[in-house]
Amino acid sequence: MGGGSQKSCSARPAGARGRGNGHGSCTRAPARRPTPRAREPRQSTTSMNPRPPRLRVVGFQWSPASHEVKDYLARNRVPYQWMDLESDPAAREVMREVGATPADLPLLIFPDGSYVASPSAEEIAERIGLSTEAGSPFYDLVVVGGGPAGLAAAVYGASEGVRTLVVDREAPGGQAGMSSHIENYLGFPRGLSGGELAQRAVAQAQRFGVEVVAARSVDSLRVEEPFRVVHLDDGTELFCHAVLLATGVSWRTLEAPGCRSLIGRGVYYGAAAAEASACRDMDAYLVGAGNSAGQAAMLLSSFARSVTLVAPEESFAERMSEYLLDRLESIDNVRFRPRSTVVGASGDDRLETITIEDLESGEQETVPTGALFVFIGASPATEWLEGVVARDPQGYVLAGPALARGGPTGWPLEREPFPLETALPGVFVAGDARAGSVKRIGAAVGEGSTAIQYIHEYLRER
Ligand SMILES: Cc1cc2nc3c(=O)[nH]c(=O)nc-3n(C[C@H](O)[C@H](O)[C@H](O)COP(=O)(O)OP(=O)(O)OC[C@H]3O[C@@H](n4cnc5c(N)ncnc54)[C@H](O)[C@@H]3O)c2cc1C
């Protein structure tokens, strides 16, 4: 057992209780510059066992590239068998069979015996049946971001006849897809995993005819009246009548010395689902005091020897929902270190130790560990919208009554903006990316669905 886990504090001060924290007339525009992409996937096919059991990933446990493949599959709820070349003799056997070398790792091996060496997100997306290209150059609505807000908008929009495309830079599901157990989403009294919620939402959207493009970023947005033009990172331009920004937030990184170079080699961001089983018999650490950290701790506690939550807060009850904290406190191998922070990490090719500082006494302790999960909040990744829509100083997108008139990104029309409309008419925002949003799945779903009402009104107005 790691030294640090011996020092355990209560999650909250004695005696304290936690606290919970009409149809659009949609027209088709002329086709504009579809950008078909000829691609030669970096892929080798070989014959292996006649009936390999399922999708397999062969790699090194402490390789960031292997971690990324596992994380992508986990987020898409694609079951796979993990084979660590260093500890699993069968992995070496499989390598021999396919004729791959360690330089090819990670290796994604399909049940039919074909495999992809060092696959990119785009290659994995294609091989697991996700589309990476839009089927048309024009849509009524392009939704940027396939999290709860974007998927809810897509379901409502498509069910009401709006021709809708959802583009996600990773995989549909968003942050919610990283959640191991969501307990407070309406209609699921026993809770459900974020991956399951995402999978249900994608299936529902696709049933209504929504197109979903994965592993593609939207990197700019411009106006070519009467259209809005969305530019993808492969050079494709998509024309549409309206855009919904549902880009959520991205994880903040822990800047303590040593952490950055160990990302994917023991330091992980929001990846508890993909790495939980690798924490078996380890003393794992989590930085963060919010519900996302709490949920990850719940999951890891069934694998790791011990799980220690480290956070600068006086009490974990400040930010974590009471039900979650109650459950964590009842688990024997979960420990709490409030008023503490991780100030360093070290290891040659993988995480070996972290240093925790007690913020009251200034005392530092270095503890051995192979897994540090970081959940220290998030910020919106909206730099690409600079000068296009108005944003607050943190980068959250301003909409509706929050917009000022005039200035380079002021509201330009005589009519008032619709409540979720940004400073660029016809471009709407919903979910965590909106300034003042609630940062909950239910709220994101609500805003995504509501946005469709305003998008209909915008389309009718035109
Ligand atoms: C681990 C974890 C557990 C959580 N647990 C709960 C819970 O139990 N209950 C609860 O209510 N809330 C929970 N939350 C919060 C909840 O998940 C978020 O509030 C919700 O997902 C926000 O939805 P969203 O659609 O606005 O954004 P997101 O879910 O962040 O989705 C945004 C999507 O946009 C994509 N994207 C971003 N930029 C681009 C771009 N330029 N081009 C293309 N795609 C882009 C991203 O890849 C992402 O898929 C949790 C969050 C986390 C991380």
The ligand as an SDF file (V2000), in Angstrom:
LIG
                    3D

 53 58  0  0  0  0  0  0  0  0999 V2000
  -16.7230   12.5730  -15.4770 C   0  0  0  0  0  0  0  0  0  0  0  0
  -17.9530   13.4430  -15.5180 C   0  0  0  0  0  0  0  0  0  0  0  0
  -19.0750   13.0840  -14.7960 C   0  0  0  0  0  0  0  0  0  0  0  0
  -20.2310   13.8760  -14.8400 C   0  0  0  0  0  0  0  0  0  0  0  0
  -21.3240   13.4770  -14.1420 N   0  0  0  0  0  0  0  0  0  0  0  0
  -22.4720   14.1880  -14.2230 C   0  0  0  0  0  0  0  0  0  0  0  0
  -23.6540   13.7470  -13.5520 C   0  0  0  0  0  0  0  0  0  0  0  0
  -23.6500   12.7080  -12.8840 O   0  0  0  0  0  0  0  0  0  0  0  0
  -24.7740   14.4820  -13.6830 N   0  0  0  0  0  0  0  0  0  0  0  0
  -24.8150   15.6350  -14.4220 C   0  0  0  0  0  0  0  0  0  0  0  0
  -25.8750   16.2470  -14.5280 O   0  0  0  0  0  0  0  0  0  0  0  0
  -23.7110   16.0970  -15.0560 N   0  0  0  0  0  0  0  0  0  0  0  0
  -22.5340   15.4080  -14.9710 C   0  0  0  0  0  0  0  0  0  0  0  0
  -21.4040   15.8480  -15.6110 N   0  0  0  0  0  0  0  0  0  0  0  0
  -21.4730   17.1140  -16.3830 C   0  0  0  0  0  0  0  0  0  0  0  0
  -22.1170   16.8570  -17.7510 C   0  0  0  0  0  0  0  0  0  0  0  0
  -21.5000   15.7390  -18.3630 O   0  0  0  0  0  0  0  0  0  0  0  0
  -22.0000   18.0980  -18.6350 C   0  0  0  0  0  0  0  0  0  0  0  0
  -22.6560   19.1890  -18.0050 O   0  0  0  0  0  0  0  0  0  0  0  0
  -22.6450   17.8510  -19.9950 C   0  0  0  0  0  0  0  0  0  0  0  0
  -22.0140   16.7630  -20.6490 O   0  0  0  0  0  0  0  0  0  0  0  0
  -22.5520   19.0900  -20.8840 C   0  0  0  0  0  0  0  0  0  0  0  0
  -23.0490   18.7580  -22.1250 O   0  0  0  0  0  0  0  0  0  0  0  0
  -22.6550   19.5970  -23.4390 P   0  0  0  0  0  0  0  0  0  0  0  0
  -23.3570   18.9220  -24.5610 O   0  0  0  0  0  0  0  0  0  0  0  0
  -22.8980   21.0330  -23.2240 O   0  0  0  0  0  0  0  0  0  0  0  0
  -21.0740   19.4700  -23.5930 O   0  0  0  0  0  0  0  0  0  0  0  0
  -20.0820   18.2280  -23.6220 P   0  0  0  0  0  0  0  0  0  0  0  0
  -20.6640   17.0600  -22.9620 O   0  0  0  0  0  0  0  0  0  0  0  0
  -18.7970   18.7760  -23.1330 O   0  0  0  0  0  0  0  0  0  0  0  0
  -19.9520   17.8850  -25.1670 O   0  0  0  0  0  0  0  0  0  0  0  0
  -19.2960   18.7530  -26.0590 C   0  0  0  0  0  0  0  0  0  0  0  0
  -18.8270   17.9760  -27.2700 C   0  0  0  0  0  0  0  0  0  0  0  0
  -18.3590   18.9040  -28.2240 O   0  0  0  0  0  0  0  0  0  0  0  0
  -17.2250   18.3640  -28.8810 C   0  0  0  0  0  0  0  0  0  0  0  0
  -16.4550   19.4970  -29.4210 N   0  0  0  0  0  0  0  0  0  0  0  0
  -15.8660   20.5050  -28.7450 C   0  0  0  0  0  0  0  0  0  0  0  0
  -15.3050   21.3740  -29.5880 N   0  0  0  0  0  0  0  0  0  0  0  0
  -15.5420   20.9190  -30.8450 C   0  0  0  0  0  0  0  0  0  0  0  0
  -15.2040   21.3910  -32.1490 C   0  0  0  0  0  0  0  0  0  0  0  0
  -14.5310   22.5290  -32.3430 N   0  0  0  0  0  0  0  0  0  0  0  0
  -15.5950   20.6520  -33.2130 N   0  0  0  0  0  0  0  0  0  0  0  0
  -16.3000   19.4920  -33.0550 C   0  0  0  0  0  0  0  0  0  0  0  0
  -16.6400   19.0160  -31.8400 N   0  0  0  0  0  0  0  0  0  0  0  0
  -16.2770   19.7220  -30.7450 C   0  0  0  0  0  0  0  0  0  0  0  0
  -16.4990   17.5900  -27.7900 C   0  0  0  0  0  0  0  0  0  0  0  0
  -15.6800   16.5660  -28.3340 O   0  0  0  0  0  0  0  0  0  0  0  0
  -17.6750   17.0210  -26.9870 C   0  0  0  0  0  0  0  0  0  0  0  0
  -18.0210   15.7170  -27.4130 O   0  0  0  0  0  0  0  0  0  0  0  0
  -20.2350   15.0840  -15.5920 C   0  0  0  0  0  0  0  0  0  0  0  0
  -19.0910   15.4700  -16.3030 C   0  0  0  0  0  0  0  0  0  0  0  0
  -17.9630   14.6550  -16.2750 C   0  0  0  0  0  0  0  0  0  0  0  0
  -16.7410   15.0730  -17.0350 C   0  0  0  0  0  0  0  0  0  0  0  0
  1  2  1  0
  2  3  1  0
  2 52  2  0
  3  4  2  0
  4  5  1  0
  4 50  1  0
  5  6  2  0
  6  7  1  0
  6 13  1  0
  7  8  2  0
  7  9  1  0
  9 10  1  0
 10 11  2  0
 10 12  1  0
 12 13  2  0
 13 14  1  0
 14 15  1  0
 14 50  1  0
 15 16  1  0
 16 17  1  0
 16 18  1  0
 18 19  1  0
 18 20  1  0
 20 21  1  0
 20 22  1  0
 22 23  1  0
 23 24  1  0
 24 25  2  0
 24 26  1  0
 24 27  1  0
 27 28  1  0
 28 29  2  0
 28 30  1  0
 28 31  1  0
 31 32  1  0
 32 33  1  0
 33 34  1  0
 33 48  1  0
 34 35  1  0
 35 36  1  0
 35 46  1  0
 36 37  1  0
 36 45  1  0
 37 38  2  0
 38 39  1  0
 39 40  1  0
 39 45  2  0
 40 41  1  0
 40 42  2  0
 42 43  1  0
 43 44  2  0
 44 45  1  0
 46 47  1  0
 46 48  1  0
 48 49  1  0
 50 51  2  0
 51 52  1  0
 52 53  1  0
M  END
$$$$
